[in-house]
Amino acid sequence: MEFFCYHRDRPGSLALREKLLEEHWSYMDGYADEMIARGPTMRGDGETPTGSVHILDLPDVAAARAFAFDEPGYQAGVYRDVLLRRWRNVLGRTMWDFPGGAEDGDRYLVLGLGAGAGVDLELPADQRELIAYGPLLSDDGDTWVGTAVLLRAPDARTARAVLTADGYADIEVHHWQFGGRS
């Protein structure tokens, strides 16, 4: 089962986040084989983290909850909330398989939060800039609750356009970087 996990930073927690960075990475090292994608969301300055995205293939909902809530930053109070949802890897690959590489271009997390019937269930016609793409689902995997996309785009407006605007209650766009040890 694939899961999308987004830990959003609590305001004022940057120093604590930095202090726990090695513990965070060590914790994530234990999930290296399960990772589909990972990395921080950033403010527009590209320097200041605002959250942490992890997409993983785990055995079940209990394992996903353990992953999300046992994370050292969560335990220490770095994060204000956690979005944890089942997810389907429509691209069928990891971020490391992205042909565009990890360095050039701006990267974004686009989250479309559901408002009814599922939309954007099929891949867009132009997939060249997609790093990860898939629906957010209920715990049982039966109900569509949104869409999560990682992509390379020239700007936030272009990134947002990957989703059908009127199909969502809300669409969030966050600067995102490939994560992991340098």
C-alpha positions as protocol buffer text, in pm:
chain_id: "A"
residue {
  index: 1
  type: MET
  ca { x: 0 y: 0 z: 0 }
}
residue {
  index: 2
  type: GLU
  ca { x: 128 y: 341 z: -91 }
}
residue {
  index: 3
  type: PHE
  ca { x: 94 y: 640 z: 140 }
}
residue {
  index: 4
  type: PHE
  ca { x: 144 y: 1014 z: 112 }
}
residue {
  index: 5
  type: CYS
  ca { x: 267 y: 1181 z: 431 }
}
residue {
  index: 6
  type: TYR
  ca { x: 313 y: 1556 z: 469 }
}
residue {
  index: 7
  type: HIS
  ca { x: 441 y: 1690 z: 801 }
}
residue {
  index: 8
  type: ARG
  ca { x: 380 y: 2069 z: 811 }
}
residue {
  index: 9
  type: ASP
  ca { x: 623 y: 2268 z: 1025 }
}
residue {
  index: 10
  type: ARG
  ca { x: 499 y: 2451 z: 1331 }
}
residue {
  index: 11
  type: PRO
  ca { x: 580 y: 2825 z: 1321 }
}
residue {
  index: 12
  type: GLY
  ca { x: 899 y: 2898 z: 1513 }
}
residue {
  index: 13
  type: SER
  ca { x: 1029 y: 2539 z: 1498 }
}
residue {
  index: 14
  type: LEU
  ca { x: 1319 y: 2590 z: 1255 }
}
residue {
  index: 15
  type: ALA
  ca { x: 1593 y: 2569 z: 1521 }
}
residue {
  index: 16
  type: LEU
  ca { x: 1446 y: 2246 z: 1659 }
}
residue {
  index: 17
  type: ARG
  ca { x: 1411 y: 2105 z: 1306 }
}
residue {
  index: 18
  type: GLU
  ca { x: 1777 y: 2180 z: 1235 }
}
residue {
  index: 19
  type: LYS
  ca { x: 1884 y: 2028 z: 1567 }
}
residue {
  index: 20
  type: LEU
  ca { x: 1700 y: 1704 z: 1480 }
}
residue {
  index: 21
  type: LEU
  ca { x: 1811 y: 1680 z: 1116 }
}
residue {
  index: 22
  type: GLU
  ca { x: 2050 y: 1386 z: 1166 }
}
residue {
  index: 23
  type: GLU
  ca { x: 1789 y: 1199 z: 1375 }
}
residue {
  index: 24
  type: HIS
  ca { x: 1532 y: 1264 z: 1101 }
}
residue {
  index: 25
  type: TRP
  ca { x: 1764 y: 1135 z: 829 }
}
residue {
  index: 26
  type: SER
  ca { x: 1863 y: 830 z: 1034 }
}
residue {
  index: 27
  type: TYR
  ca { x: 1495 y: 752 z: 1089 }
}
residue {
  index: 28
  type: MET
  ca { x: 1428 y: 787 z: 716 }
}
residue {
  index: 29
  type: ASP
  ca { x: 1728 y: 564 z: 635 }
}
residue {
  index: 30
  type: GLY
  ca { x: 1530 y: 283 z: 797 }
}
residue {
  index: 31
  type: TYR
  ca { x: 1264 y: 331 z: 529 }
}
residue {
  index: 32
  type: ALA
  ca { x: 1497 y: 369 z: 229 }
}
residue {
  index: 33
  type: ASP
  ca { x: 1362 y: 59 z: 54 }
}
residue {
  index: 34
  type: GLU
  ca { x: 1002 y: 178 z: 93 }
}
residue {
  index: 35
  type: MET
  ca { x: 1055 y: 536 z: -31 }
}
residue {
  index: 36
  type: ILE
  ca { x: 890 y: 654 z: -351 }
}
residue {
  index: 37
  type: ALA
  ca { x: 969 y: 1021 z: -293 }
}
residue {
  index: 38
  type: ARG
  ca { x: 1088 y: 1248 z: -13 }
}
residue {
  index: 39
  type: GLY
  ca { x: 1195 y: 1602 z: 50 }
}
residue {
  index: 40
  type: PRO
  ca { x: 1123 y: 1931 z: 222 }
}
residue {
  index: 41
  type: THR
  ca { x: 878 y: 2195 z: 117 }
}
residue {
  index: 42
  type: MET
  ca { x: 1031 y: 2541 z: 126 }
}
residue {
  index: 43
  type: ARG
  ca { x: 937 y: 2906 z: 148 }
}
residue {
  index: 44
  type: GLY
  ca { x: 975 y: 3105 z: -171 }
}
residue {
  index: 45
  type: ASP
  ca { x: 1331 y: 3191 z: -67 }
}
residue {
  index: 46
  type: GLY
  ca { x: 1429 y: 2828 z: -131 }
}
residue {
  index: 47
  type: GLU
  ca { x: 1618 y: 2827 z: 199 }
}
residue {
  index: 48
  type: THR
  ca { x: 1363 y: 2793 z: 477 }
}
residue {
  index: 49
  type: PRO
  ca { x: 1179 y: 2461 z: 519 }
}
residue {
  index: 50
  type: THR
  ca { x: 804 y: 2462 z: 580 }
}
residue {
  index: 51
  type: GLY
  ca { x: 734 y: 2089 z: 588 }
}
residue {
  index: 52
  type: SER
  ca { x: 847 y: 1742 z: 492 }
}
residue {
  index: 53
  type: VAL
  ca { x: 696 y: 1514 z: 225 }
}
residue {
  index: 54
  type: HIS
  ca { x: 734 y: 1136 z: 221 }
}
residue {
  index: 55
  type: ILE
  ca { x: 566 y: 895 z: -17 }
}
residue {
  index: 56
  type: LEU
  ca { x: 616 y: 532 z: 79 }
}
residue {
  index: 57
  type: ASP
  ca { x: 503 y: 179 z: 10 }
}
residue {
  index: 58
  type: LEU
  ca { x: 416 y: 24 z: 347 }
}
residue {
  index: 59
  type: PRO
  ca { x: 229 y: -293 z: 452 }
}
residue {
  index: 60
  type: ASP
  ca { x: -82 y: -128 z: 597 }
}
residue {
  index: 61
  type: VAL
  ca { x: -243 y: 177 z: 757 }
}
residue {
  index: 62
  type: ALA
  ca { x: -99 y: 92 z: 1100 }
}
residue {
  index: 63
  type: ALA
  ca { x: 255 y: 91 z: 958 }
}
residue {
  index: 64
  type: ALA
  ca { x: 189 y: 426 z: 789 }
}
residue {
  index: 65
  type: ARG
  ca { x: 63 y: 578 z: 1113 }
}
residue {
  index: 66
  type: ALA
  ca { x: 365 y: 445 z: 1299 }
}
residue {
  index: 67
  type: PHE
  ca { x: 594 y: 596 z: 1033 }
}
residue {
  index: 68
  type: ALA
  ca { x: 426 y: 937 z: 1055 }
}
residue {
  index: 69
  type: PHE
  ca { x: 390 y: 967 z: 1431 }
}
residue {
  index: 70
  type: ASP
  ca { x: 714 y: 800 z: 1546 }
}
residue {
  index: 71
  type: GLU
  ca { x: 922 y: 1038 z: 1332 }
}
residue {
  index: 72
  type: PRO
  ca { x: 1166 y: 1227 z: 1562 }
}
residue {
  index: 73
  type: GLY
  ca { x: 1057 y: 1574 z: 1453 }
}
residue {
  index: 74
  type: TYR
  ca { x: 693 y: 1488 z: 1515 }
}
residue {
  index: 75
  type: GLN
  ca { x: 776 y: 1346 z: 1857 }
}
residue {
  index: 76
  type: ALA
  ca { x: 972 y: 1663 z: 1948 }
}
residue {
  index: 77
  type: GLY
  ca { x: 705 y: 1909 z: 1830 }
}
residue {
  index: 78
  type: VAL
  ca { x: 855 y: 2035 z: 1502 }
}
residue {
  index: 79
  type: TYR
  ca { x: 531 y: 1983 z: 1311 }
}
residue {
  index: 80
  type: ARG
  ca { x: 194 y: 2152 z: 1355 }
}
residue {
  index: 81
  type: ASP
  ca { x: 2 y: 1878 z: 1172 }
}
residue {
  index: 82
  type: VAL
  ca { x: 33 y: 1572 z: 953 }
}
residue {
  index: 83
  type: LEU
  ca { x: -156 y: 1487 z: 636 }
}
residue {
  index: 84
  type: LEU
  ca { x: -146 y: 1109 z: 598 }
}
residue {
  index: 85
  type: ARG
  ca { x: -343 y: 947 z: 317 }
}
residue {
  index: 86
  type: ARG
  ca { x: -341 y: 637 z: 106 }
}
residue {
  index: 87
  type: TRP
  ca { x: -199 y: 720 z: -235 }
}
residue {
  index: 88
  type: ARG
  ca { x: -166 y: 546 z: -571 }
}
residue {
  index: 89
  type: ASN
  ca { x: 160 y: 573 z: -764 }
}
residue {
  index: 90
  type: VAL
  ca { x: 12 y: 636 z: -1109 }
}
residue {
  index: 91
  type: LEU
  ca { x: 359 y: 688 z: -1262 }
}
residue {
  index: 92
  type: GLY
  ca { x: 484 y: 358 z: -1120 }
}
residue {
  index: 93
  type: ARG
  ca { x: 831 y: 490 z: -1037 }
}
residue {
  index: 94
  type: THR
  ca { x: 1029 y: 666 z: -766 }
}
residue {
  index: 95
  type: MET
  ca { x: 1159 y: 1023 z: -771 }
}
residue {
  index: 96
  type: TRP
  ca { x: 1506 y: 883 z: -837 }
}
residue {
  index: 97
  type: ASP
  ca { x: 1376 y: 749 z: -1169 }
}
residue {
  index: 98
  type: PHE
  ca { x: 1261 y: 1096 z: -1280 }
}
residue {
  index: 99
  type: PRO
  ca { x: 1443 y: 1157 z: -1611 }
}
residue {
  index: 100
  type: GLY
  ca { x: 1477 y: 1530 z: -1532 }
}
residue {
  index: 101
  type: GLY
  ca { x: 1720 y: 1464 z: -1248 }
}
residue {
  index: 102
  type: ALA
  ca { x: 1734 y: 1625 z: -905 }
}
residue {
  index: 103
  type: GLU
  ca { x: 1902 y: 1957 z: -975 }
}
residue {
  index: 104
  type: ASP
  ca { x: 1785 y: 2180 z: -1259 }
}
residue {
  index: 105
  type: GLY
  ca { x: 1455 y: 2366 z: -1250 }
}
residue {
  index: 106
  type: ASP
  ca { x: 1207 y: 2457 z: -978 }
}
residue {
  index: 107
  type: ARG
  ca { x: 1015 y: 2176 z: -806 }
}
residue {
  index: 108
  type: TYR
  ca { x: 670 y: 2190 z: -649 }
}
residue {
  index: 109
  type: LEU
  ca { x: 430 y: 1991 z: -438 }
}
residue {
  index: 110
  type: VAL
  ca { x: 73 y: 2046 z: -559 }
}
residue {
  index: 111
  type: LEU
  ca { x: -203 y: 1922 z: -329 }
}
residue {
  index: 112
  type: GLY
  ca { x: -560 y: 1923 z: -451 }
}
residue {
  index: 113
  type: LEU
  ca { x: -799 y: 1857 z: -163 }
}
residue {
  index: 114
  type: GLY
  ca { x: -1120 y: 1686 z: -274 }
}
residue {
  index: 115
  type: ALA
  ca { x: -1463 y: 1837 z: -306 }
}
residue {
  index: 116
  type: GLY
  ca { x: -1673 y: 1547 z: -435 }
}
residue {
  index: 117
  type: ALA
  ca { x: -1633 y: 1322 z: -735 }
}
residue {
  index: 118
  type: GLY
  ca { x: -1277 y: 1225 z: -821 }
}
residue {
  index: 119
  type: VAL
  ca { x: -1091 y: 1430 z: -1082 }
}
residue {
  index: 120
  type: ASP
  ca { x: -747 y: 1408 z: -1238 }
}
residue {
  index: 121
  type: LEU
  ca { x: -744 y: 1030 z: -1193 }
}
residue {
  index: 122
  type: GLU
  ca { x: -563 y: 983 z: -1525 }
}
residue {
  index: 123
  type: LEU
  ca { x: -216 y: 1113 z: -1598 }
}
residue {
  index: 124
  type: PRO
  ca { x: -195 y: 1444 z: -1783 }
}
residue {
  index: 125
  type: ALA
  ca { x: -107 y: 1417 z: -2152 }
}
residue {
  index: 126
  type: ASP
  ca { x: 233 y: 1581 z: -2094 }
}
residue {
  index: 127
  type: GLN
  ca { x: 410 y: 1375 z: -1827 }
}
residue {
  index: 128
  type: ARG
  ca { x: 767 y: 1491 z: -1888 }
}
residue {
  index: 129
  type: GLU
  ca { x: 782 y: 1716 z: -1581 }
}
residue {
  index: 130
  type: LEU
  ca { x: 599 y: 1484 z: -1339 }
}
residue {
  index: 131
  type: ILE
  ca { x: 810 y: 1342 z: -1058 }
}
residue {
  index: 132
  type: ALA
  ca { x: 526 y: 1171 z: -864 }
}
residue {
  index: 133
  type: TYR
  ca { x: 151 y: 1174 z: -935 }
}
residue {
  index: 134
  type: GLY
  ca { x: -147 y: 1007 z: -777 }
}
residue {
  index: 135
  type: PRO
  ca { x: -481 y: 1027 z: -603 }
}
residue {
  index: 136
  type: LEU
  ca { x: -515 y: 1073 z: -228 }
}
residue {
  index: 137
  type: LEU
  ca { x: -752 y: 811 z: -93 }
}
residue {
  index: 138
  type: SER
  ca { x: -943 y: 720 z: 222 }
}
residue {
  index: 139
  type: ASP
  ca { x: -784 y: 467 z: 459 }
}
residue {
  index: 140
  type: ASP
  ca { x: -969 y: 180 z: 289 }
}
residue {
  index: 141
  type: GLY
  ca { x: -850 y: 301 z: -52 }
}
residue {
  index: 142
  type: ASP
  ca { x: -1204 y: 327 z: -189 }
}
residue {
  index: 143
  type: THR
  ca { x: -1281 y: 699 z: -172 }
}
residue {
  index: 144
  type: TRP
  ca { x: -1098 y: 974 z: -359 }
}
residue {
  index: 145
  type: VAL
  ca { x: -1015 y: 1269 z: -133 }
}
residue {
  index: 146
  type: GLY
  ca { x: -770 y: 1460 z: -352 }
}
residue {
  index: 147
  type: THR
  ca { x: -456 y: 1445 z: -562 }
}
residue {
  index: 148
  type: ALA
  ca { x: -87 y: 1488 z: -476 }
}
residue {
  index: 149
  type: VAL
  ca { x: 170 y: 1579 z: -740 }
}
residue {
  index: 150
  type: LEU
  ca { x: 543 y: 1647 z: -733 }
}
residue {
  index: 151
  type: LEU
  ca { x: 666 y: 1816 z: -1049 }
}
residue {
  index: 152
  type: ARG
  ca { x: 918 y: 2044 z: -1211 }
}
residue {
  index: 153
  type: ALA
  ca { x: 768 y: 2371 z: -1339 }
}
residue {
  index: 154
  type: PRO
  ca { x: 887 y: 2722 z: -1425 }
}
residue {
  index: 155
  type: ASP
  ca { x: 663 y: 2879 z: -1158 }
}
residue {
  index: 156
  type: ALA
  ca { x: 389 y: 2809 z: -905 }
}
residue {
  index: 157
  type: ARG
  ca { x: 110 y: 2911 z: -1142 }
}
residue {
  index: 158
  type: THR
  ca { x: 222 y: 2658 z: -1402 }
}
residue {
  index: 159
  type: ALA
  ca { x: 254 y: 2393 z: -1131 }
}
residue {
  index: 160
  type: ARG
  ca { x: -101 y: 2461 z: -1007 }
}
residue {
  index: 161
  type: ALA
  ca { x: -235 y: 2419 z: -1362 }
}
residue {
  index: 162
  type: VAL
  ca { x: -154 y: 2047 z: -1355 }
}
residue {
  index: 163
  type: LEU
  ca { x: -481 y: 1999 z: -1160 }
}
residue {
  index: 164
  type: THR
  ca { x: -836 y: 2081 z: -1267 }
}
residue {
  index: 165
  type: ALA
  ca { x: -905 y: 2395 z: -1063 }
}
residue {
  index: 166
  type: ASP
  ca { x: -1282 y: 2357 z: -1023 }
}
residue {
  index: 167
  type: GLY
  ca { x: -1254 y: 1992 z: -915 }
}
residue {
  index: 168
  type: TYR
  ca { x: -1113 y: 2072 z: -571 }
}
residue {
  index: 169
  type: ALA
  ca { x: -1219 y: 2249 z: -253 }
}
residue {
  index: 170
  type: ASP
  ca { x: -863 y: 2383 z: -230 }
}
residue {
  index: 171
  type: ILE
  ca { x: -534 y: 2356 z: -416 }
}
residue {
  index: 172
  type: GLU
  ca { x: -207 y: 2420 z: -233 }
}
residue {
  index: 173
  type: VAL
  ca { x: 123 y: 2480 z: -410 }
}
residue {
  index: 174
  type: HIS
  ca { x: 451 y: 2450 z: -217 }
}
residue {
  index: 175
  type: HIS
  ca { x: 812 y: 2483 z: -332 }
}
residue {
  index: 176
  type: TRP
  ca { x: 968 y: 2138 z: -293 }
}
residue {
  index: 177
  type: GLN
  ca { x: 1318 y: 1988 z: -314 }
}
residue {
  index: 178
  type: PHE
  ca { x: 1447 y: 1636 z: -360 }
}
residue {
  index: 179
  type: GLY
  ca { x: 1530 y: 1514 z: -10 }
}
residue {
  index: 180
  type: GLY
  ca { x: 1768 y: 1280 z: 162 }
}
residue {
  index: 181
  type: ARG
  ca { x: 2131 y: 1288 z: 248 }
}
residue {
  index: 182
  type: SER
  ca { x: 2345 y: 1508 z: 25 }
}
